[in-house]
Amino acid sequence: MQFVVIGKDKGAGELRRAARPAHLEFVAAQQHLILFAGPLIEQGRMIGSLFVFDVEDRAGLDDYLASDPYFTTGIFETVEIYETRRMVPESEPGLLAAEAERARGAS
């Protein structure tokens, strides 16, 4: 299953800076679970994080979040989690055309 996790930082970045080395070391060992991740940047300053995970299920995501220093040290003011699925780029040829056809039928 794929999930998007959006965390918005508390404060002015001091908590992020303190947790960043441990977070990056943790992520380096868990890259196989992450399709994409990076900072949210506003006016040149990191203000949060965006993760796109591919894990077995929600329990797998929760296990990850329970170990990542960004989540265990509480750097985030808010955390949003959404289930998603990859559409673009197509993971298999014709996926978008088939989805468009299903959408036409649902109208």
C-alpha positions in Angstrom: 0.0 0.0 0.0 1.1 3.5 -0.7 0.8 6.4 1.8 1.6 10.1 1.8 2.8 11.6 5.0 3.0 15.3 5.4 4.6 16.7 8.6 4.7 20.4 9.3 7.4 21.5 11.8 7.0 23.1 15.2 9.0 26.2 15.9 11.6 27.8 13.7 13.5 24.6 12.8 15.5 24.1 15.9 13.9 20.7 16.6 14.4 19.6 12.9 18.1 20.6 13.1 18.6 18.6 16.3 16.9 15.4 15.0 18.2 15.6 11.4 21.4 13.6 11.7 19.7 10.7 13.4 16.7 10.9 11.0 19.0 10.8 7.9 20.9 7.8 9.3 17.6 6.0 10.0 16.2 6.8 6.6 19.4 5.5 4.9 18.6 2.1 6.3 14.9 2.2 5.4 15.0 3.5 1.8 13.4 0.3 0.5 10.1 1.6 2.1 10.2 5.1 0.6 9.2 6.0 -3.0 10.0 9.6 -2.5 10.8 11.9 0.4 12.1 15.4 1.0 11.7 18.6 2.8 8.9 21.1 2.4 10.5 24.4 1.6 9.1 27.9 2.0 11.1 30.9 1.1 14.3 28.9 1.2 13.6 27.4 4.7 12.7 23.8 5.6 9.2 23.9 7.2 8.3 20.2 7.1 8.6 16.9 5.4 6.9 15.0 2.6 7.1 11.2 2.4 5.6 8.7 0.0 5.8 5.2 1.4 5.2 1.8 -0.2 4.6 -0.6 2.7 2.7 -3.8 3.3 -0.2 -2.1 5.2 -1.0 0.7 7.6 0.6 -1.3 10.4 3.9 -1.3 8.5 3.7 2.5 8.1 3.0 2.9 11.8 6.0 0.7 12.6 8.2 3.0 10.5 6.8 6.2 12.1 7.3 4.7 15.6 11.1 4.5 14.9 12.0 7.5 12.7 13.6 10.2 14.9 11.6 12.9 13.2 8.4 11.3 14.5 9.7 10.0 17.8 11.2 13.3 18.9 8.1 15.3 18.0 9.5 17.8 15.6 6.1 18.1 13.8 3.2 20.4 14.8 0.9 18.4 12.5 1.1 15.1 10.7 -1.3 14.2 7.9 -1.5 10.7 6.5 -3.3 9.6 3.3 -3.5 6.4 1.5 -2.7 6.9 -2.2 -1.7 5.1 -5.4 0.7 5.9 -8.1 -0.9 7.0 -11.3 1.9 9.1 -13.1 4.3 8.1 -14.4 2.3 5.0 -15.3 3.6 1.8 -13.6 2.2 -0.2 -16.5 1.4 1.0 -20.0 -2.3 1.9 -20.5 -3.0 2.5 -16.8 -4.2 6.1 -17.4 -6.4 5.2 -20.4 -8.0 2.4 -18.4 -8.6 4.7 -15.5 -10.1 7.3 -17.8 -12.5 4.7 -19.2 -13.6 3.6 -15.7 -14.2 7.3 -14.9 -16.4 7.7 -18.0 -18.4 4.7 -16.9 -18.9 6.1 -13.4 -20.3 9.4 -14.7 
